[in-house]
Amino acid sequence: MELKKKYKLEKRTNLGVFMREKSEGGNTFEKIQARTGIEKQRLINIYFNTGATEPYEFLLIEKAVGKKPGEMMKAYVEKYPVKKSK
């Protein structure tokens, strides 16, 4: 029995990548879903598809992972600034 040496993680949205880097450790997708009450499909869309996070969802996620309100949102916006279209 051997582990794979070459593998690809499922592609994530910017928020999904941010969550993996900044807070997932013990805060698994399942725990965040259970704590926030955000529907599983909605959270899947936010993490893996094209779903954009609503401000209240971001606040719920921050609370679920033990962050202060706006703490993660600020870090996220600094890392992934909103691009204005012409």
PyMOL Python script that loads the backbone (N, CA, C, O; Angstrom):
from pymol import cmd

cmd.read_pdbstr("""\
ATOM      1  N   MET A   1       0.849  -1.166   0.000  1.00  0.00           N
ATOM      2  CA  MET A   1       0.000   0.000   0.000  1.00  0.00           C
ATOM      3  C   MET A   1       0.902   1.239   0.000  1.00  0.00           C
ATOM      4  O   MET A   1       1.732   1.413   0.892  1.00  0.00           O
ATOM      5  N   GLU A   2       0.728   2.088  -1.003  1.00  0.00           N
ATOM      6  CA  GLU A   2       1.566   3.285  -1.110  1.00  0.00           C
ATOM      7  C   GLU A   2       0.702   4.520  -1.323  1.00  0.00           C
ATOM      8  O   GLU A   2      -0.363   4.457  -1.938  1.00  0.00           O
ATOM      9  N   LEU A   3       1.178   5.629  -0.806  1.00  0.00           N
ATOM     10  CA  LEU A   3       0.498   6.898  -1.035  1.00  0.00           C
ATOM     11  C   LEU A   3       0.906   7.456  -2.387  1.00  0.00           C
ATOM     12  O   LEU A   3       2.011   7.203  -2.867  1.00  0.00           O
ATOM     13  N   LYS A   4       0.029   8.197  -2.982  1.00  0.00           N
ATOM     14  CA  LYS A   4       0.344   8.834  -4.252  1.00  0.00           C
ATOM     15  C   LYS A   4       1.384   9.917  -4.026  1.00  0.00           C
ATOM     16  O   LYS A   4       1.319  10.656  -3.044  1.00  0.00           O
ATOM     17  N   LYS A   5       2.324  10.008  -4.923  1.00  0.00           N
ATOM     18  CA  LYS A   5       3.352  11.040  -4.830  1.00  0.00           C
ATOM     19  C   LYS A   5       2.969  12.252  -5.653  1.00  0.00           C
ATOM     20  O   LYS A   5       3.363  13.373  -5.333  1.00  0.00           O
ATOM     21  N   LYS A   6       2.208  12.037  -6.707  1.00  0.00           N
ATOM     22  CA  LYS A   6       1.745  13.148  -7.544  1.00  0.00           C
ATOM     23  C   LYS A   6       0.228  13.199  -7.453  1.00  0.00           C
ATOM     24  O   LYS A   6      -0.459  12.221  -7.745  1.00  0.00           O
ATOM     25  N   TYR A   7      -0.282  14.349  -7.045  1.00  0.00           N
ATOM     26  CA  TYR A   7      -1.728  14.514  -6.944  1.00  0.00           C
ATOM     27  C   TYR A   7      -2.071  15.978  -7.111  1.00  0.00           C
ATOM     28  O   TYR A   7      -1.215  16.852  -6.968  1.00  0.00           O
ATOM     29  N   LYS A   8      -3.320  16.235  -7.413  1.00  0.00           N
ATOM     30  CA  LYS A   8      -3.805  17.604  -7.561  1.00  0.00           C
ATOM     31  C   LYS A   8      -4.954  17.804  -6.588  1.00  0.00           C
ATOM     32  O   LYS A   8      -5.850  16.966  -6.486  1.00  0.00           O
ATOM     33  N   LEU A   9      -4.918  18.917  -5.878  1.00  0.00           N
ATOM     34  CA  LEU A   9      -6.030  19.272  -5.015  1.00  0.00           C
ATOM     35  C   LEU A   9      -7.132  19.861  -5.879  1.00  0.00           C
ATOM     36  O   LEU A   9      -6.870  20.444  -6.931  1.00  0.00           O
ATOM     37  N   GLU A  10      -8.358  19.701  -5.426  1.00  0.00           N
ATOM     38  CA  GLU A  10      -9.478  20.275  -6.158  1.00  0.00           C
ATOM     39  C   GLU A  10      -9.304  21.781  -6.222  1.00  0.00           C
ATOM     40  O   GLU A  10      -8.945  22.415  -5.230  1.00  0.00           O
ATOM     41  N   LYS A  11      -9.559  22.351  -7.392  1.00  0.00           N
ATOM     42  CA  LYS A  11      -9.416  23.794  -7.587  1.00  0.00           C
ATOM     43  C   LYS A  11     -10.409  24.529  -6.705  1.00  0.00           C
ATOM     44  O   LYS A  11     -11.571  24.137  -6.601  1.00  0.00           O
ATOM     45  N   ARG A  12      -9.942  25.600  -6.070  1.00  0.00           N
ATOM     46  CA  ARG A  12     -10.777  26.388  -5.186  1.00  0.00           C
ATOM     47  C   ARG A  12     -10.854  27.829  -5.666  1.00  0.00           C
ATOM     48  O   ARG A  12     -10.023  28.294  -6.447  1.00  0.00           O
ATOM     49  N   THR A  13     -11.870  28.517  -5.178  1.00  0.00           N
ATOM     50  CA  THR A  13     -11.979  29.951  -5.433  1.00  0.00           C
ATOM     51  C   THR A  13     -10.933  30.654  -4.567  1.00  0.00           C
ATOM     52  O   THR A  13     -10.264  30.022  -3.750  1.00  0.00           O
ATOM     53  N   ASN A  14     -10.800  31.971  -4.756  1.00  0.00           N
ATOM     54  CA  ASN A  14      -9.881  32.732  -3.918  1.00  0.00           C
ATOM     55  C   ASN A  14     -10.212  32.553  -2.442  1.00  0.00           C
ATOM     56  O   ASN A  14      -9.310  32.395  -1.619  1.00  0.00           O
ATOM     57  N   LEU A  15     -11.503  32.576  -2.101  1.00  0.00           N
ATOM     58  CA  LEU A  15     -11.886  32.395  -0.705  1.00  0.00           C
ATOM     59  C   LEU A  15     -11.520  30.997  -0.223  1.00  0.00           C
ATOM     60  O   LEU A  15     -11.040  30.839   0.900  1.00  0.00           O
ATOM     61  N   GLY A  16     -11.735  29.994  -1.044  1.00  0.00           N
ATOM     62  CA  GLY A  16     -11.375  28.629  -0.668  1.00  0.00           C
ATOM     63  C   GLY A  16      -9.885  28.477  -0.408  1.00  0.00           C
ATOM     64  O   GLY A  16      -9.486  27.807   0.545  1.00  0.00           O
ATOM     65  N   VAL A  17      -9.056  29.093  -1.250  1.00  0.00           N
ATOM     66  CA  VAL A  17      -7.602  29.068  -1.057  1.00  0.00           C
ATOM     67  C   VAL A  17      -7.251  29.819   0.224  1.00  0.00           C
ATOM     68  O   VAL A  17      -6.445  29.347   1.026  1.00  0.00           O
ATOM     69  N   PHE A  18      -7.852  30.978   0.410  1.00  0.00           N
ATOM     70  CA  PHE A  18      -7.614  31.794   1.602  1.00  0.00           C
ATOM     71  C   PHE A  18      -7.959  31.013   2.866  1.00  0.00           C
ATOM     72  O   PHE A  18      -7.193  31.020   3.829  1.00  0.00           O
ATOM     73  N   MET A  19      -9.091  30.351   2.865  1.00  0.00           N
ATOM     74  CA  MET A  19      -9.515  29.582   4.035  1.00  0.00           C
ATOM     75  C   MET A  19      -8.546  28.434   4.305  1.00  0.00           C
ATOM     76  O   MET A  19      -8.221  28.161   5.461  1.00  0.00           O
ATOM     77  N   ARG A  20      -8.085  27.763   3.263  1.00  0.00           N
ATOM     78  CA  ARG A  20      -7.143  26.658   3.438  1.00  0.00           C
ATOM     79  C   ARG A  20      -5.840  27.177   4.061  1.00  0.00           C
ATOM     80  O   ARG A  20      -5.273  26.537   4.947  1.00  0.00           O
ATOM     81  N   GLU A  21      -5.375  28.334   3.595  1.00  0.00           N
ATOM     82  CA  GLU A  21      -4.116  28.892   4.087  1.00  0.00           C
ATOM     83  C   GLU A  21      -4.226  29.472   5.492  1.00  0.00           C
ATOM     84  O   GLU A  21      -3.311  29.315   6.300  1.00  0.00           O
ATOM     85  N   LYS A  22      -5.338  30.141   5.791  1.00  0.00           N
ATOM     86  CA  LYS A  22      -5.420  30.935   7.010  1.00  0.00           C
ATOM     87  C   LYS A  22      -6.132  30.287   8.182  1.00  0.00           C
ATOM     88  O   LYS A  22      -5.817  30.598   9.331  1.00  0.00           O
ATOM     89  N   SER A  23      -7.079  29.400   7.932  1.00  0.00           N
ATOM     90  CA  SER A  23      -7.857  28.974   9.093  1.00  0.00           C
ATOM     91  C   SER A  23      -8.325  27.528   9.091  1.00  0.00           C
ATOM     92  O   SER A  23      -9.021  27.126  10.023  1.00  0.00           O
ATOM     93  N   GLU A  24      -7.986  26.749   8.118  1.00  0.00           N
ATOM     94  CA  GLU A  24      -8.595  25.435   8.092  1.00  0.00           C
ATOM     95  C   GLU A  24      -8.093  24.489   9.163  1.00  0.00           C
ATOM     96  O   GLU A  24      -8.936  23.877   9.820  1.00  0.00           O
ATOM     97  N   GLY A  25      -6.850  24.314   9.396  1.00  0.00           N
ATOM     98  CA  GLY A  25      -6.364  23.422  10.444  1.00  0.00           C
ATOM     99  C   GLY A  25      -7.458  22.591  11.087  1.00  0.00           C
ATOM    100  O   GLY A  25      -7.897  21.596  10.509  1.00  0.00           O
ATOM    101  N   GLY A  26      -7.908  22.981  12.278  1.00  0.00           N
ATOM    102  CA  GLY A  26      -8.982  22.280  12.964  1.00  0.00           C
ATOM    103  C   GLY A  26     -10.357  22.739  12.526  1.00  0.00           C
ATOM    104  O   GLY A  26     -11.365  22.136  12.893  1.00  0.00           O
ATOM    105  N   ASN A  27     -10.400  23.806  11.742  1.00  0.00           N
ATOM    106  CA  ASN A  27     -11.672  24.342  11.258  1.00  0.00           C
ATOM    107  C   ASN A  27     -11.977  23.772   9.881  1.00  0.00           C
ATOM    108  O   ASN A  27     -11.856  24.461   8.868  1.00  0.00           O
ATOM    109  N   THR A  28     -12.366  22.529   9.860  1.00  0.00           N
ATOM    110  CA  THR A  28     -12.634  21.865   8.590  1.00  0.00           C
ATOM    111  C   THR A  28     -13.883  22.453   7.933  1.00  0.00           C
ATOM    112  O   THR A  28     -14.685  23.138   8.568  1.00  0.00           O
ATOM    113  N   PHE A  29     -14.015  22.168   6.671  1.00  0.00           N
ATOM    114  CA  PHE A  29     -15.179  22.588   5.903  1.00  0.00           C
ATOM    115  C   PHE A  29     -16.452  22.170   6.632  1.00  0.00           C
ATOM    116  O   PHE A  29     -17.396  22.952   6.753  1.00  0.00           O
ATOM    117  N   GLU A  30     -16.467  20.922   7.119  1.00  0.00           N
ATOM    118  CA  GLU A  30     -17.655  20.387   7.779  1.00  0.00           C
ATOM    119  C   GLU A  30     -17.971  21.134   9.072  1.00  0.00           C
ATOM    120  O   GLU A  30     -19.136  21.409   9.360  1.00  0.00           O
ATOM    121  N   LYS A  31     -16.945  21.461   9.848  1.00  0.00           N
ATOM    122  CA  LYS A  31     -17.161  22.201  11.090  1.00  0.00           C
ATOM    123  C   LYS A  31     -17.667  23.614  10.801  1.00  0.00           C
ATOM    124  O   LYS A  31     -18.575  24.103  11.473  1.00  0.00           O
ATOM    125  N   ILE A  32     -17.078  24.261   9.806  1.00  0.00           N
ATOM    126  CA  ILE A  32     -17.524  25.611   9.446  1.00  0.00           C
ATOM    127  C   ILE A  32     -18.970  25.562   8.985  1.00  0.00           C
ATOM    128  O   ILE A  32     -19.768  26.425   9.348  1.00  0.00           O
ATOM    129  N   GLN A  33     -19.313  24.561   8.189  1.00  0.00           N
ATOM    130  CA  GLN A  33     -20.692  24.426   7.701  1.00  0.00           C
ATOM    131  C   GLN A  33     -21.645  24.213   8.870  1.00  0.00           C
ATOM    132  O   GLN A  33     -22.711  24.826   8.918  1.00  0.00           O
ATOM    133  N   ALA A  34     -21.276  23.361   9.802  1.00  0.00           N
ATOM    134  CA  ALA A  34     -22.151  23.062  10.940  1.00  0.00           C
ATOM    135  C   ALA A  34     -22.301  24.272  11.859  1.00  0.00           C
ATOM    136  O   ALA A  34     -23.401  24.561  12.331  1.00  0.00           O
ATOM    137  N   ARG A  35     -21.206  24.977  12.115  1.00  0.00           N
ATOM    138  CA  ARG A  35     -21.240  26.115  13.029  1.00  0.00           C
ATOM    139  C   ARG A  35     -21.973  27.311  12.450  1.00  0.00           C
ATOM    140  O   ARG A  35     -22.674  28.016  13.176  1.00  0.00           O
ATOM    141  N   THR A  36     -21.823  27.552  11.154  1.00  0.00           N
ATOM    142  CA  THR A  36     -22.424  28.744  10.552  1.00  0.00           C
ATOM    143  C   THR A  36     -23.869  28.526  10.147  1.00  0.00           C
ATOM    144  O   THR A  36     -24.656  29.472  10.113  1.00  0.00           O
ATOM    145  N   GLY A  37     -24.228  27.275   9.836  1.00  0.00           N
ATOM    146  CA  GLY A  37     -25.565  27.014   9.327  1.00  0.00           C
ATOM    147  C   GLY A  37     -25.710  27.334   7.851  1.00  0.00           C
ATOM    148  O   GLY A  37     -26.807  27.247   7.300  1.00  0.00           O
ATOM    149  N   ILE A  38     -24.609  27.702   7.209  1.00  0.00           N
ATOM    150  CA  ILE A  38     -24.651  27.952   5.765  1.00  0.00           C
ATOM    151  C   ILE A  38     -24.872  26.600   5.084  1.00  0.00           C
ATOM    152  O   ILE A  38     -24.185  25.625   5.389  1.00  0.00           O
ATOM    153  N   GLU A  39     -25.825  26.550   4.171  1.00  0.00           N
ATOM    154  CA  GLU A  39     -26.136  25.293   3.494  1.00  0.00           C
ATOM    155  C   GLU A  39     -24.896  24.732   2.807  1.00  0.00           C
ATOM    156  O   GLU A  39     -24.069  25.478   2.283  1.00  0.00           O
ATOM    157  N   LYS A  40     -24.781  23.414   2.817  1.00  0.00           N
ATOM    158  CA  LYS A  40     -23.608  22.738   2.262  1.00  0.00           C
ATOM    159  C   LYS A  40     -23.350  23.148   0.813  1.00  0.00           C
ATOM    160  O   LYS A  40     -22.217  23.468   0.453  1.00  0.00           O
ATOM    161  N   GLN A  41     -24.390  23.140  -0.018  1.00  0.00           N
ATOM    162  CA  GLN A  41     -24.194  23.485  -1.423  1.00  0.00           C
ATOM    163  C   GLN A  41     -23.724  24.930  -1.573  1.00  0.00           C
ATOM    164  O   GLN A  41     -22.890  25.228  -2.428  1.00  0.00           O
ATOM    165  N   ARG A  42     -24.252  25.818  -0.752  1.00  0.00           N
ATOM    166  CA  ARG A  42     -23.832  27.224  -0.800  1.00  0.00           C
ATOM    167  C   ARG A  42     -22.358  27.343  -0.424  1.00  0.00           C
ATOM    168  O   ARG A  42     -21.611  28.072  -1.076  1.00  0.00           O
ATOM    169  N   LEU A  43     -21.935  26.639   0.616  1.00  0.00           N
ATOM    170  CA  LEU A  43     -20.536  26.686   1.027  1.00  0.00           C
ATOM    171  C   LEU A  43     -19.637  26.059  -0.034  1.00  0.00           C
ATOM    172  O   LEU A  43     -18.527  26.537  -0.266  1.00  0.00           O
ATOM    173  N   ILE A  44     -20.103  25.003  -0.674  1.00  0.00           N
ATOM    174  CA  ILE A  44     -19.349  24.400  -1.779  1.00  0.00           C
ATOM    175  C   ILE A  44     -19.174  25.430  -2.887  1.00  0.00           C
ATOM    176  O   ILE A  44     -18.084  25.568  -3.442  1.00  0.00           O
ATOM    177  N   ASN A  45     -20.241  26.152  -3.209  1.00  0.00           N
ATOM    178  CA  ASN A  45     -20.146  27.183  -4.254  1.00  0.00           C
ATOM    179  C   ASN A  45     -19.146  28.266  -3.872  1.00  0.00           C
ATOM    180  O   ASN A  45     -18.391  28.741  -4.720  1.00  0.00           O
ATOM    181  N   ILE A  46     -19.136  28.659  -2.598  1.00  0.00           N
ATOM    182  CA  ILE A  46     -18.210  29.691  -2.138  1.00  0.00           C
ATOM    183  C   ILE A  46     -16.768  29.197  -2.187  1.00  0.00           C
ATOM    184  O   ILE A  46     -15.878  29.936  -2.608  1.00  0.00           O
ATOM    185  N   TYR A  47     -16.527  27.968  -1.764  1.00  0.00           N
ATOM    186  CA  TYR A  47     -15.169  27.420  -1.683  1.00  0.00           C
ATOM    187  C   TYR A  47     -14.624  26.938  -3.027  1.00  0.00           C
ATOM    188  O   TYR A  47     -13.440  27.117  -3.315  1.00  0.00           O
ATOM    189  N   PHE A  48     -15.477  26.328  -3.848  1.00  0.00           N
ATOM    190  CA  PHE A  48     -14.974  25.625  -5.022  1.00  0.00           C
ATOM    191  C   PHE A  48     -15.503  26.129  -6.360  1.00  0.00           C
ATOM    192  O   PHE A  48     -14.880  25.868  -7.389  1.00  0.00           O
ATOM    193  N   ASN A  49     -16.610  26.829  -6.385  1.00  0.00           N
ATOM    194  CA  ASN A  49     -17.197  27.257  -7.648  1.00  0.00           C
ATOM    195  C   ASN A  49     -17.107  28.771  -7.781  1.00  0.00           C
ATOM    196  O   ASN A  49     -16.147  29.379  -7.308  1.00  0.00           O
ATOM    197  N   THR A  50     -18.069  29.367  -8.403  1.00  0.00           N
ATOM    198  CA  THR A  50     -17.986  30.803  -8.678  1.00  0.00           C
ATOM    199  C   THR A  50     -18.776  31.651  -7.691  1.00  0.00           C
ATOM    200  O   THR A  50     -18.960  32.846  -7.920  1.00  0.00           O
ATOM    201  N   GLY A  51     -19.242  31.060  -6.606  1.00  0.00           N
ATOM    202  CA  GLY A  51     -20.038  31.805  -5.632  1.00  0.00           C
ATOM    203  C   GLY A  51     -19.242  32.904  -4.953  1.00  0.00           C
ATOM    204  O   GLY A  51     -18.099  32.694  -4.547  1.00  0.00           O
ATOM    205  N   ALA A  52     -19.848  34.076  -4.831  1.00  0.00           N
ATOM    206  CA  ALA A  52     -19.236  35.194  -4.111  1.00  0.00           C
ATOM    207  C   ALA A  52     -19.819  35.230  -2.703  1.00  0.00           C
ATOM    208  O   ALA A  52     -21.024  35.066  -2.513  1.00  0.00           O
ATOM    209  N   THR A  53     -18.967  35.443  -1.742  1.00  0.00           N
ATOM    210  CA  THR A  53     -19.393  35.437  -0.341  1.00  0.00           C
ATOM    211  C   THR A  53     -20.147  36.711   0.001  1.00  0.00           C
ATOM    212  O   THR A  53     -19.684  37.814  -0.290  1.00  0.00           O
ATOM    213  N   GLU A  54     -21.297  36.555   0.612  1.00  0.00           N
ATOM    214  CA  GLU A  54     -22.055  37.698   1.120  1.00  0.00           C
ATOM    215  C   GLU A  54     -21.387  38.159   2.419  1.00  0.00           C
ATOM    216  O   GLU A  54     -20.815  37.340   3.138  1.00  0.00           O
ATOM    217  N   PRO A  55     -21.451  39.462   2.730  1.00  0.00           N
ATOM    218  CA  PRO A  55     -20.817  39.949   3.963  1.00  0.00           C
ATOM    219  C   PRO A  55     -21.255  39.212   5.220  1.00  0.00           C
ATOM    220  O   PRO A  55     -20.426  38.926   6.084  1.00  0.00           O
ATOM    221  N   TYR A  56     -22.536  38.900   5.338  1.00  0.00           N
ATOM    222  CA  TYR A  56     -22.996  38.197   6.540  1.00  0.00           C
ATOM    223  C   TYR A  56     -22.410  36.787   6.613  1.00  0.00           C
ATOM    224  O   TYR A  56     -22.156  36.281   7.706  1.00  0.00           O
ATOM    225  N   GLU A  57     -22.193  36.142   5.446  1.00  0.00           N
ATOM    226  CA  GLU A  57     -21.585  34.811   5.434  1.00  0.00           C
ATOM    227  C   GLU A  57     -20.134  34.895   5.910  1.00  0.00           C
ATOM    228  O   GLU A  57     -19.658  34.044   6.662  1.00  0.00           O
ATOM    229  N   PHE A  58     -19.444  35.946   5.450  1.00  0.00           N
ATOM    230  CA  PHE A  58     -18.061  36.138   5.878  1.00  0.00           C
ATOM    231  C   PHE A  58     -18.006  36.331   7.392  1.00  0.00           C
ATOM    232  O   PHE A  58     -17.140  35.765   8.060  1.00  0.00           O
ATOM    233  N   LEU A  59     -18.926  37.126   7.933  1.00  0.00           N
ATOM    234  CA  LEU A  59     -18.967  37.348   9.381  1.00  0.00           C
ATOM    235  C   LEU A  59     -19.248  36.046  10.138  1.00  0.00           C
ATOM    236  O   LEU A  59     -18.644  35.793  11.181  1.00  0.00           O
ATOM    237  N   LEU A  60     -20.158  35.226   9.618  1.00  0.00           N
ATOM    238  CA  LEU A  60     -20.442  33.935  10.249  1.00  0.00           C
ATOM    239  C   LEU A  60     -19.210  33.033  10.233  1.00  0.00           C
ATOM    240  O   LEU A  60     -18.908  32.367  11.223  1.00  0.00           O
ATOM    241  N   ILE A  61     -18.507  33.016   9.112  1.00  0.00           N
ATOM    242  CA  ILE A  61     -17.303  32.185   9.002  1.00  0.00           C
ATOM    243  C   ILE A  61     -16.239  32.679   9.982  1.00  0.00           C
ATOM    244  O   ILE A  61     -15.599  31.877  10.661  1.00  0.00           O
ATOM    245  N   GLU A  62     -16.051  33.998  10.056  1.00  0.00           N
ATOM    246  CA  GLU A  62     -15.084  34.554  11.000  1.00  0.00           C
ATOM    247  C   GLU A  62     -15.422  34.131  12.435  1.00  0.00           C
ATOM    248  O   GLU A  62     -14.545  33.716  13.193  1.00  0.00           O
ATOM    249  N   LYS A  63     -16.673  34.239  12.785  1.00  0.00           N
ATOM    250  CA  LYS A  63     -17.111  33.867  14.131  1.00  0.00           C
ATOM    251  C   LYS A  63     -16.882  32.373  14.373  1.00  0.00           C
ATOM    252  O   LYS A  63     -16.448  31.977  15.455  1.00  0.00           O
ATOM    253  N   ALA A  64     -17.171  31.554  13.377  1.00  0.00           N
ATOM    254  CA  ALA A  64     -17.028  30.102  13.506  1.00  0.00           C
ATOM    255  C   ALA A  64     -15.583  29.672  13.724  1.00  0.00           C
ATOM    256  O   ALA A  64     -15.331  28.667  14.389  1.00  0.00           O
ATOM    257  N   VAL A  65     -14.625  30.428  13.167  1.00  0.00           N
ATOM    258  CA  VAL A  65     -13.213  30.052  13.313  1.00  0.00           C
ATOM    259  C   VAL A  65     -12.514  30.845  14.414  1.00  0.00           C
ATOM    260  O   VAL A  65     -11.300  30.736  14.587  1.00  0.00           O
ATOM    261  N   GLY A  66     -13.286  31.650  15.165  1.00  0.00           N
ATOM    262  CA  GLY A  66     -12.728  32.350  16.313  1.00  0.00           C
ATOM    263  C   GLY A  66     -11.995  33.635  16.005  1.00  0.00           C
ATOM    264  O   GLY A  66     -11.117  34.043  16.765  1.00  0.00           O
ATOM    265  N   LYS A  67     -12.336  34.276  14.914  1.00  0.00           N
ATOM    266  CA  LYS A  67     -11.710  35.553  14.556  1.00  0.00           C
ATOM    267  C   LYS A  67     -12.624  36.708  14.945  1.00  0.00           C
ATOM    268  O   LYS A  67     -13.827  36.525  15.131  1.00  0.00           O
ATOM    269  N   LYS A  68     -12.045  37.894  15.064  1.00  0.00           N
ATOM    270  CA  LYS A  68     -12.817  39.098  15.355  1.00  0.00           C
ATOM    271  C   LYS A  68     -13.574  39.513  14.096  1.00  0.00           C
ATOM    272  O   LYS A  68     -13.110  39.260  12.985  1.00  0.00           O
ATOM    273  N   PRO A  69     -14.744  40.153  14.262  1.00  0.00           N
ATOM    274  CA  PRO A  69     -15.495  40.607  13.085  1.00  0.00           C
ATOM    275  C   PRO A  69     -14.653  41.537  12.206  1.00  0.00           C
ATOM    276  O   PRO A  69     -14.113  42.538  12.677  1.00  0.00           O
ATOM    277  N   GLY A  70     -14.556  41.190  10.939  1.00  0.00           N
ATOM    278  CA  GLY A  70     -13.811  41.989   9.970  1.00  0.00           C
ATOM    279  C   GLY A  70     -12.345  41.627   9.840  1.00  0.00           C
ATOM    280  O   GLY A  70     -11.687  42.070   8.899  1.00  0.00           O
ATOM    281  N   GLU A  71     -11.820  40.837  10.754  1.00  0.00           N
ATOM    282  CA  GLU A  71     -10.392  40.487  10.744  1.00  0.00           C
ATOM    283  C   GLU A  71      -9.996  39.722   9.478  1.00  0.00           C
ATOM    284  O   GLU A  71      -9.048  40.097   8.786  1.00  0.00           O
ATOM    285  N   MET A  72     -10.723  38.663   9.190  1.00  0.00           N
ATOM    286  CA  MET A  72     -10.415  37.868   7.994  1.00  0.00           C
ATOM    287  C   MET A  72     -10.813  38.603   6.725  1.00  0.00           C
ATOM    288  O   MET A  72     -10.124  38.520   5.709  1.00  0.00           O
ATOM    289  N   MET A  73     -11.927  39.323   6.788  1.00  0.00           N
ATOM    290  CA  MET A  73     -12.388  40.047   5.609  1.00  0.00           C
ATOM    291  C   MET A  73     -11.333  41.062   5.169  1.00  0.00           C
ATOM    292  O   MET A  73     -11.051  41.193   3.978  1.00  0.00           O
ATOM    293  N   LYS A  74     -10.755  41.773   6.127  1.00  0.00           N
ATOM    294  CA  LYS A  74      -9.715  42.753   5.828  1.00  0.00           C
ATOM    295  C   LYS A  74      -8.516  42.066   5.171  1.00  0.00           C
ATOM    296  O   LYS A  74      -8.019  42.526   4.143  1.00  0.00           O
ATOM    297  N   ALA A  75      -8.054  40.961   5.768  1.00  0.00           N
ATOM    298  CA  ALA A  75      -6.914  40.228   5.224  1.00  0.00           C
ATOM    299  C   ALA A  75      -7.222  39.686   3.827  1.00  0.00           C
ATOM    300  O   ALA A  75      -6.358  39.697   2.950  1.00  0.00           O
ATOM    301  N   TYR A  76      -8.451  39.214   3.620  1.00  0.00           N
ATOM    302  CA  TYR A  76      -8.857  38.675   2.322  1.00  0.00           C
ATOM    303  C   TYR A  76      -8.852  39.765   1.250  1.00  0.00           C
ATOM    304  O   TYR A  76      -8.328  39.561   0.154  1.00  0.00           O
ATOM    305  N   VAL A  77      -9.435  40.917   1.569  1.00  0.00           N
ATOM    306  CA  VAL A  77      -9.510  42.014   0.593  1.00  0.00           C
ATOM    307  C   VAL A  77      -8.121  42.550   0.272  1.00  0.00           C
ATOM    308  O   VAL A  77      -7.863  42.968  -0.857  1.00  0.00           O
ATOM    309  N   GLU A  78      -7.231  42.541   1.250  1.00  0.00           N
ATOM    310  CA  GLU A  78      -5.852  42.972   0.987  1.00  0.00           C
ATOM    311  C   GLU A  78      -5.134  41.979   0.075  1.00  0.00           C
ATOM    312  O   GLU A  78      -4.344  42.380  -0.780  1.00  0.00           O
ATOM    313  N   LYS A  79      -5.401  40.704   0.253  1.00  0.00           N
ATOM    314  CA  LYS A  79      -4.752  39.687  -0.575  1.00  0.00           C
ATOM    315  C   LYS A  79      -5.377  39.594  -1.971  1.00  0.00           C
ATOM    316  O   LYS A  79      -4.674  39.391  -2.960  1.00  0.00           O
ATOM    317  N   TYR A  80      -6.705  39.745  -2.041  1.00  0.00           N
ATOM    318  CA  TYR A  80      -7.419  39.639  -3.304  1.00  0.00           C
ATOM    319  C   TYR A  80      -8.250  40.912  -3.509  1.00  0.00           C
ATOM    320  O   TYR A  80      -9.466  40.891  -3.320  1.00  0.00           O
ATOM    321  N   PRO A  81      -7.603  42.020  -3.895  1.00  0.00           N
ATOM    322  CA  PRO A  81      -8.341  43.278  -4.060  1.00  0.00           C
ATOM    323  C   PRO A  81      -9.391  43.169  -5.171  1.00  0.00           C
ATOM    324  O   PRO A  81      -9.224  42.434  -6.144  1.00  0.00           O
ATOM    325  N   VAL A  82     -10.461  43.917  -4.993  1.00  0.00           N
ATOM    326  CA  VAL A  82     -11.535  43.938  -5.986  1.00  0.00           C
ATOM    327  C   VAL A  82     -11.023  44.673  -7.216  1.00  0.00           C
ATOM    328  O   VAL A  82     -10.506  45.786  -7.124  1.00  0.00           O
ATOM    329  N   LYS A  83     -11.175  44.034  -8.359  1.00  0.00           N
ATOM    330  CA  LYS A  83     -10.726  44.641  -9.625  1.00  0.00           C
ATOM    331  C   LYS A  83     -11.891  45.365 -10.236  1.00  0.00           C
ATOM    332  O   LYS A  83     -12.943  44.771 -10.475  1.00  0.00           O
ATOM    333  N   LYS A  84     -11.718  46.637 -10.491  1.00  0.00           N
ATOM    334  CA  LYS A  84     -12.781  47.431 -11.101  1.00  0.00           C
ATOM    335  C   LYS A  84     -12.730  47.276 -12.618  1.00  0.00           C
ATOM    336  O   LYS A  84     -11.664  47.318 -13.232  1.00  0.00           O
ATOM    337  N   SER A  85     -13.899  47.100 -13.195  1.00  0.00           N
ATOM    338  CA  SER A  85     -13.958  47.004 -14.658  1.00  0.00           C
ATOM    339  C   SER A  85     -14.127  48.389 -15.246  1.00  0.00           C
ATOM    340  O   SER A  85     -14.551  49.322 -14.563  1.00  0.00           O
ATOM    341  N   LYS A  86     -13.794  48.512 -16.508  1.00  0.00           N
ATOM    342  CA  LYS A  86     -13.851  49.818 -17.178  1.00  0.00           C
ATOM    343  C   LYS A  86     -15.260  50.205 -17.509  1.00  0.00           C
ATOM    344  O   LYS A  86     -15.489  51.274 -18.074  1.00  0.00           O
TER     345      LYS A  86
END
""", "prot")
cmd.dss("prot")
cmd.show_as("cartoon", "prot")
cmd.util.cbc("prot")
cmd.orient("prot")
